[in-house]
Amino acid sequence: MLAVIVLNWNGGEDLSACLRSVYASEDCGTEIVVYVPDNASTDGSYQTAQREFPQARPIQNGGNLGFSGGNNPGWRQAINDGAEWIFFLNNDAVVAPDCLKRMLAVCRDNPKIGAASPRIFRGTPKTNPHGESVWFEKGICDFSLFCPIDHVAATEAERASVWFETATCTGCGFLTTAKILAETGGFDEGFFAYYEDVDLSLKIQSKGLTCAVVPGAKAWHKVSQSTKHEVSPSEAFYCWRNLYHLGRRHVKPEGQKLFVKQYLSRAWRQMVQDTRRGQTILAQTILQGCRAAITGHSGQRPPRRPGMVNRVIVKLLSALMTSREIIRGA
């Protein structure tokens, strides 16, 4: 049995489009069962999906548990129901009819693959039918870089292959086995949102397995409809906090001092850039995320604005930038 876990939080019409694409999937040699855990949506999307797709198995989480805490009840229930394979799919994504069949075939034929993602395009099959704009086809994870976690372009040879290795898979479309999830514990709920898929990818690789992309398997992602993507303060907080937790967990002991130094340097440079652009709230939130990381905070972001210390530091930084510009122009 292949369980498709579609976490929902105010997914609107996107959720119905997502489920419709899954149920249009070609036969992949095993039963496909869809689970829809819901993080206490308030837009009626969960109820609409239940009416339109009564065969889907609903799970009420009782609150907004984030990506990690929202998905984990789904795969645990699926394992109890006898699932062997688990595919996590964003509620604003759709899959091509042969996507699941292609991915499952590759993973069955290559036991060393512990997790796999499809090639994911931006938009929808209607707005991007030829895949001209790619959202994910390969992931990197290099803690020595300014942007340690990122999506990068695959090579032409990789795109023409049946599958190829990637440093990370994406939670937008993430196939693995029930056995691996049981052994790793699934997504770390301390992350709440952002980089929990990177963490799981690294845990899977630490077991001697490979993360893969199956380029012939295609999906489309409307790309962060909940944040309407420019970087939001919420995203900035989770990314900077969780990046620190990732590094502290996965960087080797001899590299920890350098990682922390580079992390703080990156954060400072990003705060300077945001302050120069007049985005002081974003700069304050980055500082809040860094402070939360270093003090060991995990889970959901505290429901308050950045504190007085954060605001004062960013105001001083802004004044310093203004003074430099005045001096240069004198």
Residue pairs with C-beta under 8 A, 6 or more apart in sequence:
1 30
1 31
1 32
1 33
1 78
1 81
1 82
1 83
1 84
1 85
2 28
2 30
2 31
2 32
2 33
2 83
2 84
2 85
2 86
2 87
2 100
2 104
3 33
3 34
3 35
3 74
3 75
3 78
3 81
3 83
3 85
3 86
3 87
4 22
4 32
4 33
4 34
4 35
4 87
4 89
4 100
5 35
5 37
5 71
5 74
5 75
5 78
5 86
5 87
5 88
5 89
6 15
6 18
6 19
6 22
6 34
6 35
6 36
6 89
6 90
6 91
7 36
7 37
7 38
7 39
7 67
7 70
7 71
7 74
7 88
7 90
7 91
8 15
8 36
8 37
8 38
8 39
8 41
8 45
8 46
8 49
8 91
9 38
9 39
9 40
9 41
9 64
9 70
9 91
9 226
10 41
10 42
10 43
10 45
10 226
11 18
11 41
11 43
11 45
11 91
11 92
12 43
12 45
12 225
13 45
14 45
14 91
14 92
14 222
14 225
15 36
15 45
15 46
15 48
15 49
15 91
16 45
16 48
16 49
16 52
16 53
17 94
17 124
18 89
18 90
18 91
18 92
18 93
18 94
19 34
19 36
19 49
19 52
19 53
19 56
20 94
21 94
21 95
21 96
21 97
22 32
22 34
22 89
22 95
22 100
23 34
23 53
23 55
24 97
25 32
25 95
25 97
25 98
25 99
25 100
25 101
26 97
26 98
26 100
26 101
27 101
28 100
28 101
28 104
28 105
29 101
29 104
30 84
30 85
30 104
32 100
33 57
33 78
33 81
33 83
34 53
34 55
34 56
34 57
35 56
35 57
35 58
35 59
35 74
35 77
35 78
36 46
36 49
36 50
36 53
36 56
36 57
36 58
36 59
36 74
37 58
37 59
37 60
37 61
37 70
37 71
37 73
37 74
38 46
38 58
38 59
38 60
38 61
38 70
39 61
39 63
39 64
39 65
39 66
39 70
40 60
40 61
40 62
40 63
40 64
46 58
49 56
49 58
50 56
50 58
57 77
57 81
59 73
59 74
59 77
61 69
61 70
61 73
64 70
64 300
65 189
66 189
66 191
66 192
66 193
66 299
66 300
67 171
67 187
67 191
67 192
67 193
67 194
67 196
68 186
68 187
68 188
68 189
68 190
68 191
68 192
68 193
68 196
69 187
69 189
69 192
71 88
71 171
71 186
71 187
72 186
72 187
72 189
75 83
75 86
75 88
75 178
75 181
75 186
76 186
78 86
78 178
79 86
79 178
79 181
79 182
83 178
84 177
84 178
85 104
85 107
85 175
85 176
85 177
85 178
86 175
86 176
86 177
86 178
86 181
87 100
87 103
87 173
87 174
87 175
88 171
88 173
88 174
88 175
89 95
89 172
89 173
89 219
90 171
90 172
90 173
90 221
92 221
92 222
92 223
92 225
93 120
93 172
93 173
93 219
93 220
93 221
93 222
94 124
94 125
94 219
94 220
95 118
95 173
95 217
95 218
95 219
96 125
96 217
96 218
96 219
98 216
98 217
99 118
99 173
99 217
99 218
99 219
100 217
102 118
102 214
102 216
102 217
103 116
103 118
103 175
103 214
103 217
104 175
106 113
106 116
106 162
106 163
106 212
106 214
106 217
107 113
107 116
107 175
107 177
107 212
110 163
110 212
112 208
112 209
112 210
113 163
113 209
113 210
113 211
113 212
114 176
114 177
114 180
114 204
114 205
114 207
114 209
114 210
114 211
115 169
115 174
115 175
115 176
115 180
115 200
115 201
115 204
115 209
115 211
115 212
116 163
116 169
116 174
116 175
116 176
116 211
116 212
116 213
116 214
117 136
117 166
117 169
117 170
117 172
117 173
117 174
117 175
117 211
117 212
117 213
117 214
118 173
118 213
118 214
118 217
118 218
118 219
119 131
119 134
119 136
119 137
119 154
119 159
119 213
119 214
119 215
119 216
119 217
119 218
119 219
120 134
120 135
120 136
120 137
120 170
120 172
120 173
120 218
120 219
120 220
120 221
121 128
121 131
121 132
121 133
121 134
121 135
121 218
121 219
121 220
121 221
122 128
122 133
122 134
122 135
122 220
122 221
122 222
122 223
123 133
123 220
123 221
123 222
123 223
124 220
124 222
125 220
128 220
131 218
134 153
135 151
135 172
135 221
135 223
136 151
136 170
136 172
136 173
136 221
137 151
137 153
137 154
137 158
137 159
137 213
137 215
138 151
138 152
138 153
138 154
138 158
138 164
138 166
138 167
138 213
139 149
139 150
139 151
139 152
139 166
139 167
139 168
139 169
139 170
139 198
139 201
139 211
140 148
140 149
140 150
140 151
140 152
140 167
140 168
141 148
141 149
141 167
141 168
141 198
141 201
141 202
142 148
142 167
143 246
143 247
143 250
143 251
143 255
143 259
143 262
144 258
144 262
146 266
146 269
148 243
148 247
149 168
149 195
149 198
149 243
149 246
151 170
154 164
154 213
154 215
158 164
158 213
158 215
159 215
160 215
161 215
162 214
162 216
163 212
163 213
163 214
163 215
164 212
164 213
164 215
165 210
165 211
165 212
165 213
166 211
166 212
166 213
167 201
167 211
168 197
168 198
168 201
168 202
168 211
169 175
169 197
169 200
169 201
169 211
169 212
169 213
170 197
171 187
171 196
171 197
171 200
172 219
172 221
173 219
173 221
174 197
174 200
176 200
176 204
180 204
180 207
180 209
183 207
184 200
184 203
184 204
184 207
186 200
187 196
187 197
187 199
187 200
188 196
188 199
188 200
189 299
190 245
190 298
190 299
191 199
191 238
191 242
191 245
191 298
192 238
192 298
192 299
192 300
192 301
193 234
193 238
194 235
194 238
194 239
194 242
195 238
195 239
195 242
195 243
195 245
195 246
196 242
198 246
199 245
199 246
199 249
199 250
201 211
202 246
202 249
202 250
204 211
205 211
223 229
224 235
227 234
227 235
231 282
233 281
233 282
233 285
234 285
234 301
236 282
236 285
236 286
236 289
237 285
237 286
237 288
237 289
237 292
237 301
238 289
238 301
239 289
240 267
240 286
240 289
240 290
240 293
241 289
241 290
241 292
241 293
241 297
242 293
243 263
243 293
244 263
244 290
244 293
244 294
245 293
245 298
247 256
247 259
247 260
247 263
248 256
248 259
251 259
263 290
264 290
267 286
267 287
267 290
270 283
270 286
271 283
271 286
271 287
271 314
271 317
272 317
272 321
274 280
274 282
274 283
274 286
275 283
275 314
275 317
275 318
275 321
276 321
280 314
280 315
280 318
281 306
283 314
283 317
284 305
284 306
284 310
284 311
284 314
285 306
287 306
287 310
287 313
287 314
288 306
288 307
288 310
291 310
292 301
292 302
